[in-house]
Amino acid sequence: MISDITLGQFFPGNSPLHRLDPRCKIILSVLFIVAIFIADTPIAFAFLFLVTLFLIIISRISAKVIFKGIKPIIFVVVFTSLLNVFLTVGKGAPLVEFYFIKIYTEGIVRAIFMSLRVILLIIGTSMFLTYTTSPITLTDGIESLLSPLKVIKLPVHAFAMMMSIALRFIPTLVEETEKIMNAQKSRGADFSSGGIIKRAKALIPILVPLFVSSFKRADELAVAMECRCYRGDINRTKLVKLEYKIRDFIWIFVFALILSATILTKFLPDMITRASEVLDILFYHI
């Protein structure tokens, strides 16, 4: 399970997504996230599902790798879905009623929408931010977009560097965790049997060496940066300067249309109802 985590990994390639400007990808991610949280109808989720599928196809990244990365969050998705099913109170009569347990149609619909929202959110943003964008390029994009905040003396470069380092070391921490778990298993540790409390206690021998290793790695990174005379963005130049191209503006325009279409689906049922009422009135008078 640990080795299945692909969050933070970069897969080099030459797909249309790989060639986009990192600033464009960040803007597209924001538009996609807004669209995901605005969606609340089956039409909207079906539309965004097709958009996500299109991103997977043009990224030329194996679908097996992408869906393999979803496995670690399946428990979270199932848990939140069950909470929505059992805790949502509907307006009508419950579909299932057993003692104090009541399941309404609204709860099932909300659970399905919540699951789709989480899965599409992770896949869509990963396609833009990590799978097709290197950490260094992503850092440059974040710093460029936040550069206007330098006017109010905010440490934009430091913030962008921290984010890129965090993303860069996610696969490293995952690999380190897997090594520690294998070492503990060879000493007779059991992480798969017993209840939740027993499994949580079994994780303590993993967390202690993992934290020690993480702090040691952070200290070594800080020393390495100091030895290379790293001074943040003071008198710092760029080897590769970011430049917007026509394709970047086309992608932003298309995703702005996608966001607009998602918002439109919220009002589509009312528009259809009103249109049908108007047609009924016209046919009645004719």
Sine and cosine of phi, psi and omega as CSV:
sin_phi,cos_phi,sin_psi,cos_psi,sin_omega,cos_omega
0.00,0.00,-0.66,0.75,-0.02,-1.00
-0.89,0.45,-0.67,0.75,-0.04,-1.00
-0.94,0.34,-0.21,0.98,-0.01,-1.00
-0.99,0.17,-0.22,0.97,-0.07,-1.00
-0.95,0.31,0.87,-0.50,0.00,-1.00
-0.93,-0.37,0.06,1.00,0.00,-1.00
-0.89,0.46,0.76,-0.64,0.01,-1.00
1.00,-0.03,-0.16,0.99,-0.01,-1.00
-1.00,0.10,0.60,-0.80,0.02,-1.00
-0.94,-0.34,0.77,-0.64,0.01,-1.00
-0.93,-0.37,0.97,-0.24,-0.03,-1.00
-0.86,0.51,0.54,-0.84,0.02,-1.00
-0.08,-1.00,-0.06,-1.00,-0.01,-1.00
-0.76,-0.65,0.57,0.82,-0.01,-1.00
-0.98,0.19,0.21,-0.98,0.07,-1.00
-0.83,0.55,-0.54,0.84,0.04,-1.00
-0.95,0.32,-0.63,0.78,0.01,-1.00
-0.89,0.46,-0.56,0.83,-0.10,-0.99
-0.99,0.12,-0.11,0.99,0.00,-1.00
-0.95,0.32,0.47,-0.88,0.09,-1.00
-0.91,0.42,0.67,-0.74,-0.02,-1.00
-0.87,0.50,-0.54,0.84,0.04,-1.00
-0.91,0.41,-0.61,0.79,0.05,-1.00
-0.89,0.45,-0.65,0.76,-0.01,-1.00
-0.91,0.42,-0.61,0.79,0.03,-1.00
-0.91,0.41,-0.68,0.73,0.04,-1.00
-0.89,0.45,-0.67,0.74,0.03,-1.00
-0.89,0.45,-0.61,0.79,0.03,-1.00
-0.90,0.45,-0.67,0.74,0.02,-1.00
-0.89,0.45,-0.71,0.71,0.03,-1.00
-0.88,0.47,-0.65,0.76,-0.01,-1.00
-0.92,0.39,-0.66,0.75,0.02,-1.00
-0.89,0.46,-0.69,0.72,0.03,-1.00
-0.87,0.49,-0.68,0.73,0.01,-1.00
-0.89,0.45,-0.64,0.77,0.00,-1.00
-0.88,0.47,-0.68,0.73,-0.06,-1.00
-0.98,0.19,-0.36,0.93,0.07,-1.00
-0.98,0.19,-0.54,0.84,-0.06,-1.00
-0.86,0.51,0.77,-0.64,0.05,-1.00
-0.53,-0.85,0.34,0.94,0.04,-1.00
-0.76,-0.64,0.44,-0.90,0.04,-1.00
-0.84,0.54,-0.59,0.81,0.01,-1.00
-0.89,0.45,-0.68,0.73,-0.03,-1.00
-0.90,0.43,-0.70,0.72,-0.01,-1.00
-0.93,0.37,-0.60,0.80,0.06,-1.00
-0.90,0.43,-0.64,0.77,0.02,-1.00
-0.90,0.43,-0.72,0.70,0.00,-1.00
-0.94,0.34,-0.50,0.87,0.09,-1.00
-0.89,0.45,-0.67,0.74,0.04,-1.00
-0.91,0.42,-0.61,0.79,0.04,-1.00
-0.90,0.44,-0.70,0.71,0.02,-1.00
-0.90,0.44,-0.65,0.76,0.04,-1.00
-0.89,0.46,-0.63,0.78,0.04,-1.00
-0.89,0.45,-0.65,0.76,0.03,-1.00
-0.90,0.44,-0.64,0.77,0.02,-1.00
-0.90,0.44,-0.66,0.75,-0.04,-1.00
-0.91,0.40,-0.75,0.67,-0.08,-1.00
-0.97,0.23,-0.27,0.96,0.03,-1.00
-0.96,0.27,-0.34,0.94,-0.01,-1.00
0.88,0.47,0.44,0.90,0.10,-1.00
-0.99,-0.15,0.67,-0.75,-0.06,-1.00
-0.83,0.55,0.77,-0.64,0.05,-1.00
-0.88,0.47,-0.49,0.87,0.03,-1.00
-0.89,0.45,-0.64,0.76,0.03,-1.00
-0.91,0.40,-0.66,0.75,-0.05,-1.00
-0.92,0.40,-0.75,0.67,-0.03,-1.00
-0.96,0.27,-0.36,0.93,0.11,-0.99
-0.92,0.40,-0.56,0.83,0.02,-1.00
-0.95,0.30,-0.27,0.96,0.01,-1.00
-0.99,0.15,-0.38,0.92,-0.08,-1.00
-0.80,0.60,-0.67,0.75,-0.01,-1.00
-0.90,0.44,-0.37,0.93,-0.04,-1.00
-0.99,-0.16,0.05,1.00,-0.01,-1.00
-0.86,0.51,-0.65,0.76,0.00,-1.00
-0.88,0.48,-0.68,0.73,0.00,-1.00
-0.90,0.44,-0.67,0.74,0.00,-1.00
-0.89,0.45,-0.72,0.69,-0.01,-1.00
-0.90,0.43,-0.67,0.74,-0.03,-1.00
-0.89,0.45,-0.74,0.67,0.02,-1.00
-0.91,0.41,-0.54,0.84,0.04,-1.00
-0.91,0.41,-0.68,0.73,0.01,-1.00
-0.90,0.43,-0.62,0.78,0.05,-1.00
-0.88,0.48,-0.68,0.73,0.02,-1.00
-0.92,0.40,-0.60,0.80,-0.02,-1.00
-0.92,0.40,-0.71,0.71,-0.13,-0.99
-1.00,0.00,-0.34,0.94,-0.08,-1.00
-0.96,-0.26,-0.18,0.98,0.02,-1.00
-0.99,0.15,0.78,-0.63,0.01,-1.00
-0.97,-0.23,0.84,-0.54,-0.02,-1.00
-1.00,-0.02,0.06,-1.00,-0.02,-1.00
-1.00,0.07,-0.59,0.81,-0.05,-1.00
-1.00,-0.04,-0.35,-0.94,0.02,-1.00
-0.97,0.24,0.56,-0.83,0.00,-1.00
-0.94,0.35,0.53,-0.85,0.07,-1.00
-0.95,0.32,-0.65,0.76,0.00,-1.00
-0.76,-0.65,0.73,-0.69,0.02,-1.00
-0.67,-0.74,0.89,-0.45,-0.01,-1.00
-0.66,-0.75,0.97,-0.24,-0.10,-0.99
0.84,0.54,-0.88,-0.47,-0.03,-1.00
-1.00,-0.02,-0.04,1.00,-0.01,-1.00
-1.00,0.01,0.84,-0.55,0.02,-1.00
-0.74,-0.67,0.79,-0.61,-0.01,-1.00
-0.90,-0.43,0.84,-0.54,-0.02,-1.00
-0.95,-0.30,0.31,-0.95,0.05,-1.00
-0.88,0.47,-0.63,0.77,0.01,-1.00
-0.87,0.49,-0.58,0.81,0.01,-1.00
-0.92,0.39,-0.66,0.75,0.02,-1.00
-0.92,0.40,-0.69,0.72,0.01,-1.00
-0.89,0.45,-0.69,0.73,0.00,-1.00
-0.91,0.42,-0.61,0.79,0.02,-1.00
-0.90,0.43,-0.67,0.74,0.02,-1.00
-0.90,0.43,-0.71,0.71,0.00,-1.00
-0.90,0.44,-0.63,0.77,0.00,-1.00
-0.90,0.43,-0.68,0.73,0.01,-1.00
-0.89,0.45,-0.72,0.69,0.02,-1.00
-0.89,0.46,-0.63,0.78,-0.03,-1.00
-0.89,0.45,-0.71,0.71,-0.02,-1.00
-0.92,0.40,-0.72,0.69,-0.05,-1.00
-0.91,0.42,-0.74,0.67,0.01,-1.00
-0.90,0.43,-0.57,0.82,0.00,-1.00
-0.90,0.43,-0.71,0.70,-0.03,-1.00
-0.93,0.37,-0.71,0.70,-0.03,-1.00
-0.91,0.41,-0.74,0.67,-0.07,-1.00
-0.88,0.47,-0.74,0.67,-0.01,-1.00
-0.93,0.36,-0.56,0.83,0.05,-1.00
-0.91,0.41,-0.59,0.81,0.02,-1.00
-0.88,0.48,-0.58,0.82,-0.03,-1.00
-1.00,0.07,-0.72,0.69,-0.25,-0.97
-1.00,-0.03,-0.57,0.82,-0.12,-0.99
-0.87,-0.49,-0.75,0.67,-0.09,-1.00
-0.89,0.46,-0.59,0.81,-0.11,-0.99
-0.91,-0.42,0.14,0.99,-0.03,-1.00
-0.74,-0.67,0.81,-0.59,0.02,-1.00
-0.95,0.32,0.46,-0.89,-0.02,-1.00
-0.85,0.53,-0.63,0.78,-0.01,-1.00
-0.91,0.41,-0.70,0.71,0.01,-1.00
-0.90,0.43,-0.64,0.77,0.02,-1.00
-0.90,0.44,-0.62,0.78,0.06,-1.00
-0.88,0.48,-0.71,0.70,0.03,-1.00
-0.88,0.48,-0.63,0.78,0.01,-1.00
-0.91,0.41,-0.70,0.71,0.01,-1.00
-0.89,0.45,-0.70,0.72,-0.01,-1.00
-0.90,0.44,-0.62,0.78,0.00,-1.00
-0.92,0.40,-0.67,0.74,-0.01,-1.00
-0.93,0.36,-0.52,0.85,-0.03,-1.00
-1.00,-0.06,0.02,1.00,-0.05,-1.00
-0.84,0.54,-0.53,0.85,0.06,-1.00
-0.87,0.49,-0.38,0.92,0.01,-1.00
-0.96,0.27,-0.16,0.99,0.06,-1.00
-0.91,0.43,-0.38,0.93,0.00,-1.00
-0.88,0.47,-0.57,0.82,0.01,-1.00
-0.99,-0.12,0.38,0.93,0.13,-0.99
0.91,0.41,0.50,0.87,0.09,-1.00
-0.99,0.11,0.67,-0.75,-0.02,-1.00
-0.97,0.24,0.97,0.24,-0.08,-1.00
-0.90,0.45,-0.71,0.71,-0.03,-1.00
-0.88,0.47,-0.68,0.73,0.01,-1.00
-0.90,0.44,-0.64,0.77,0.02,-1.00
-0.90,0.43,-0.71,0.71,0.01,-1.00
-0.90,0.43,-0.64,0.77,0.01,-1.00
-0.90,0.43,-0.66,0.75,0.03,-1.00
-0.89,0.46,-0.66,0.75,0.01,-1.00
-0.91,0.42,-0.68,0.74,-0.02,-1.00
-0.93,0.38,-0.62,0.78,0.04,-1.00
-0.91,0.42,-0.65,0.76,0.03,-1.00
-0.88,0.48,-0.71,0.70,0.03,-1.00
-0.92,0.40,-0.62,0.79,-0.04,-1.00
-0.90,0.43,-0.58,0.81,-0.12,-0.99
-1.00,-0.09,0.05,1.00,0.09,-1.00
-0.88,0.48,-0.78,0.63,0.05,-1.00
-0.88,0.48,-0.56,0.83,0.01,-1.00
-0.91,0.41,-0.69,0.73,0.03,-1.00
-0.92,0.40,-0.59,0.81,0.05,-1.00
-0.89,0.45,-0.70,0.71,0.02,-1.00
-0.90,0.43,-0.65,0.76,0.03,-1.00
-0.90,0.44,-0.65,0.76,0.03,-1.00
-0.89,0.46,-0.66,0.75,0.01,-1.00
-0.90,0.44,-0.65,0.76,0.03,-1.00
-0.89,0.45,-0.68,0.73,0.00,-1.00
-0.91,0.42,-0.66,0.75,0.02,-1.00
-0.90,0.44,-0.67,0.75,0.03,-1.00
-0.90,0.43,-0.62,0.78,0.04,-1.00
-0.91,0.42,-0.64,0.77,0.01,-1.00
-0.94,0.35,-0.59,0.81,0.03,-1.00
-0.91,0.42,-0.60,0.80,0.03,-1.00
-0.92,0.40,-0.33,0.94,0.05,-1.00
-1.00,-0.10,0.13,0.99,0.08,-1.00
0.99,-0.15,0.14,0.99,0.01,-1.00
-0.94,0.33,0.56,-0.83,-0.02,-1.00
-0.83,-0.56,0.89,-0.46,-0.03,-1.00
-0.95,-0.32,-0.02,1.00,-0.14,-0.99
-0.92,-0.38,-0.23,0.97,-0.04,-1.00
-0.94,-0.33,0.31,-0.95,0.01,-1.00
1.00,-0.02,0.03,-1.00,-0.01,-1.00
-0.99,0.16,-0.12,-0.99,-0.05,-1.00
-0.90,0.43,-0.66,0.75,-0.03,-1.00
-0.91,0.42,-0.67,0.74,0.01,-1.00
-0.91,0.42,-0.65,0.76,0.02,-1.00
-0.92,0.40,-0.61,0.80,0.03,-1.00
-0.90,0.43,-0.66,0.75,0.04,-1.00
-0.91,0.41,-0.54,0.84,0.00,-1.00
-0.93,0.37,-0.34,0.94,0.00,-1.00
-0.98,0.18,-0.26,0.97,-0.03,-1.00
-0.86,0.50,-0.70,0.71,0.05,-1.00
-0.89,0.45,-0.25,0.97,0.05,-1.00
-1.00,0.01,-0.67,0.74,-0.11,-0.99
-0.92,0.38,-0.63,0.77,-0.05,-1.00
-0.88,0.47,-0.82,0.57,0.03,-1.00
-0.91,0.40,-0.46,0.89,0.03,-1.00
-0.92,0.39,-0.69,0.73,0.05,-1.00
-0.90,0.43,-0.66,0.75,0.01,-1.00
-0.88,0.47,-0.70,0.71,0.01,-1.00
-0.91,0.42,-0.62,0.79,-0.01,-1.00
-0.91,0.41,-0.70,0.71,0.02,-1.00
-0.91,0.41,-0.62,0.79,0.05,-1.00
-0.90,0.43,-0.67,0.74,0.00,-1.00
-0.91,0.40,-0.63,0.78,0.04,-1.00
-0.90,0.44,-0.64,0.76,0.02,-1.00
-0.91,0.41,-0.66,0.75,0.03,-1.00
-0.90,0.43,-0.61,0.79,0.03,-1.00
-0.91,0.41,-0.67,0.74,0.01,-1.00
-0.89,0.45,-0.67,0.74,0.02,-1.00
-0.90,0.43,-0.67,0.74,0.01,-1.00
-0.89,0.45,-0.64,0.77,0.02,-1.00
-0.93,0.37,-0.60,0.80,0.04,-1.00
-0.93,0.37,-0.63,0.78,0.02,-1.00
-0.90,0.44,-0.45,0.89,0.02,-1.00
-1.00,-0.06,0.23,0.97,0.07,-1.00
0.86,0.50,0.64,0.77,0.03,-1.00
-0.95,0.30,0.81,-0.59,-0.02,-1.00
-0.77,-0.64,0.54,0.84,0.01,-1.00
0.95,0.31,-0.65,-0.76,-0.04,-1.00
-0.99,-0.12,0.28,0.96,0.01,-1.00
-0.96,0.28,0.87,-0.49,0.00,-1.00
0.79,0.61,0.59,0.80,-0.05,-1.00
-0.99,-0.13,0.71,-0.71,0.05,-1.00
-0.93,-0.36,0.24,-0.97,-0.03,-1.00
-0.94,-0.35,0.74,-0.67,0.09,-1.00
-0.94,0.34,-0.66,0.75,0.01,-1.00
-0.86,-0.51,0.87,-0.49,0.02,-1.00
-1.00,-0.01,0.71,-0.71,-0.02,-1.00
-0.98,0.21,0.70,-0.71,0.03,-1.00
-0.67,-0.74,0.77,-0.64,0.09,-1.00
-0.94,0.34,0.59,-0.80,0.08,-1.00
-0.84,-0.54,0.15,-0.99,-0.07,-1.00
-0.85,0.52,-0.63,0.77,-0.03,-1.00
-0.89,0.46,-0.54,0.84,0.02,-1.00
-0.90,0.43,-0.69,0.72,0.01,-1.00
-0.92,0.38,-0.56,0.83,0.04,-1.00
-0.90,0.43,-0.70,0.72,0.02,-1.00
-0.89,0.46,-0.68,0.73,0.01,-1.00
-0.89,0.45,-0.66,0.75,0.02,-1.00
-0.89,0.45,-0.67,0.74,0.00,-1.00
-0.90,0.44,-0.69,0.73,-0.02,-1.00
-0.96,0.29,-0.45,0.89,0.15,-0.99
-0.91,0.41,-0.61,0.79,0.09,-1.00
-0.92,0.40,-0.62,0.78,0.04,-1.00
-0.89,0.46,-0.68,0.73,0.05,-1.00
-0.89,0.46,-0.67,0.74,0.02,-1.00
-0.90,0.44,-0.65,0.76,0.02,-1.00
-0.91,0.41,-0.60,0.80,0.04,-1.00
-0.91,0.42,-0.67,0.75,0.05,-1.00
-0.90,0.43,-0.61,0.79,-0.02,-1.00
-0.90,0.43,-0.55,0.84,-0.01,-1.00
-0.90,0.43,-0.38,0.92,0.05,-1.00
-0.92,0.40,-0.53,0.85,-0.05,-1.00
-0.98,-0.20,-0.05,1.00,-0.07,-1.00
-0.88,0.48,-0.71,0.70,0.01,-1.00
-0.86,0.51,-0.68,0.74,0.01,-1.00
-0.91,0.41,-0.62,0.79,0.01,-1.00
-0.91,0.41,-0.64,0.77,0.03,-1.00
-0.91,0.41,-0.66,0.75,0.00,-1.00
-0.89,0.46,-0.72,0.69,-0.01,-1.00
-0.91,0.41,-0.62,0.78,0.02,-1.00
-0.90,0.43,-0.65,0.76,0.02,-1.00
-0.91,0.41,-0.60,0.80,0.04,-1.00
-0.90,0.43,-0.66,0.75,0.01,-1.00
-0.90,0.44,-0.67,0.74,0.02,-1.00
-0.90,0.43,-0.63,0.78,0.04,-1.00
-0.89,0.46,-0.67,0.74,0.01,-1.00
-0.91,0.42,-0.67,0.74,-0.01,-1.00
-0.90,0.43,-0.71,0.70,0.01,-1.00
-0.91,0.41,-0.55,0.84,0.01,-1.00
-0.91,0.40,-0.65,0.76,0.00,-1.00
-0.96,0.29,-0.55,0.83,0.02,-1.00
-0.93,0.37,0.00,0.00,0.00,0.00
